Amino acid sequence: MKKIFIILISYLLIFMVQPKVSAEEIQQLNIKSEAAALLDTDTNAVLYTKNADAKMYPASLTKIATAIYAIEKGDLNSIAVVSANAVRQDGTRVYLVEGEQVPLKKLIQGMLINSGNDAAVAIAEHLDGSVEKFSENINEYLKKKIGVNHTHFTNPSGLFDENHYTTAMDLALITNYAVKNLVFAEIFGAKELVWTGQAWNTTIKSHHLMVTGDFPYPEVTGGKTGYTSLSKQTLATTADNGELKLTAVVLKSDHKRDKYDDTSVLFDFGFKDFQHTTLPKGQIFKNGTKEFYPEKDVLITEGISGSTKKVNSDGVLSVVGNNGQVIQTVQLKLNEPETENVAKMEMKSTKQKQDVSLKDKYLFIGILIFFIAALGVVVGRKWTRKL
């Protein structure tokens, strides 16, 4: 009896000292920035968030949106004439001169690589005639083309304005969209570029320390920095380890080092804890009596240890991580029961038969009318002869 009592006490002590980790605590990362989002670049799966839907000021990360808008809307070989307004811009510049003629692609390079505010305004005016019209058009573009709903830009560069705002999630989605464009991806990942201008001949270098290698992270493929005294430090970065492609956005870091540390933590977490799998075409998922299936193979992102897949009554499949958070959603197609298919086929067959029967009736009536008419002609001729 004494031995049994000792064993029971031992088990009790073991369970008492076991740490109780909630599902939410499992994914709490040491992120110092005020807001952050980590997405799978290929699937848009949401791998980690911190205040990701909070209204924030992006600073020069705005130029990611300006760049992809310009690439898709403009002719990269077209020549922009630099205005006095562009030359007067505050902050980082590529030292354009009023009246200078510059190809659109070169302006995009100067804007993304060296963060030139003068280049950003020159792009906006070249595309839409004015910064005001550009702002109106890019906001519409971001909503309709990329599907973001919490972003409003008043300028192409990101200079602070209370009405110029976005969210970490929106910026991650914008970056995911943009990086799929080969021209954008090439510029976004450039470490440096020889710049020959009317007033400035130099080699411009990326301000992103992970891109240049000054903050080593070998998997990094591109990035953009941002800073204003009110926006504080902002950073957007993409990375690829050969198996996954990730996009990380961090906003409002107090110190420059923090945004790089945070981005490194996010990438480490994404590459370590997630993987790609495929929903095979035709796989059945049930919700009550309803069955749904993917019409084609669908790439999804899930945890290394797997995930839970739930489908709602509308056929939206949710890929749920071990912490209970939805990683990704996929729209499936309703699988109609065989009886409904048979009924539809029978209705179709009946309709076809009815159509054929109707055609036969019309044909018979037509032939009858023809013979009556012919008979009338013959009889008419006989009467004519007699007369």
VENLINJO-V113052 format. One record per helix or strand of 3 or more residues. SS is the DSSP state (~ for helix, > for strand). FROM is the first residue (numbers start at 0). LEN is the number of residues. Records with the same first field share a line. If there is no record, write none. Layout:
SS->FROM-LEN + FROM-LEN
This chain:
~->1-16 + 22-4 + 58-15 + 83-4 + 103-10 + 116-12 + 130-16 + 167-12 + 181-7 + 208-4 + 255-18 + 337-49
>->34-6 + 45-5 + 78-3 + 100-3 + 191-5 + 200-5 + 219-9 + 231-9 + 244-9 + 273-6 + 283-4 + 289-4 + 297-6 + 307-4 + 315-5 + 325-6 + 332-3
